[in-house]
């Protein structure tokens, strides 16, 4: 049975889609199949998980990586593409 609240929206012209309107816990086989097909079609899927944590609007995080700052960089990609060139 299709999930009418499931939305899959292309993010860029060649790669990626945003998936909304789905509870990732206890997916039905049909919803899993739809998400799997979207993964095959778009290669990268983005899920707005911050809404699950209570966020109501977009936000950003400032990352500082120094001796007196918390290790926030530990939660970001290991290729450090987010870091400014030194």
N, C-alpha and C positions, 0 to 999 in steps of 0.2 A: 504494500500500500504506500503510495507516494506521500511525502511529507510536504504539505503546502507551504509551511513556513521556511523551509530550506531555500536559501538564496545563494547562488554562486555568481559572482560578478568579476569579470576580467579586470585585472589591475593595470596591466600594460599591454602594449600591442603584441608582444611576443612571449611573455612569460608571467605567470602568476595569476591567481584568482583569490578573492576574498570569500570565505564561507561564513554565512550568518544564519541565524534562525534554527540552530540545531543544538541539541544537548548531546555532548560527546560521550556521556555516560549511558551505557545500555542502548547503543544504537540498534535499530532494527536492521534486518538484512537488506531491505530495499534502500534505506538511507545510507548504509555502509556502501552499497553498490553505487549509489549516486556520487558519493564522495570519492570512491575509488576511481570512477570514470572521470571525474573532474581532475583528479591527480594525473591520470593518463593524458588528459587533454591539455592541461595548463602547466604541468610539471612541478609547480610550487604552489602550495595552498597556504593562505593566511587565515587564522582563526582569531577573532577579537576576544581573547581570553581576559583582557583587563575588565571587561564588563562583568565577568564572573566574580571578580574580586571587588566589585562595587564601584568601579569607575563609571562616571556618567559623561565624561568628555575627554577628548584627546589630551595627552600630556607628553612631556619629554623629561629626560633625565640627564643631568650634567655629570659627567664622569671625570673624576680627578684621580690620578694614579701617582701618589707620592708617599713619602714616609709618614706623613701625618694625616693621610686620608684613608677612609675605609676601602676595602678591596672590592669596590664596585666593578672594576674591570673583570673580575672573575666570572661575571654573569654574561659577558659579551663574547662575540666570536673570537676564536683564538688567533685568527689572522690579523687582528687589530686594524681592520679597515676603517674603524671609527676614529682612530687616533690621528691627531695632526702630525704631519712630518716634522721631525726635529732637525 
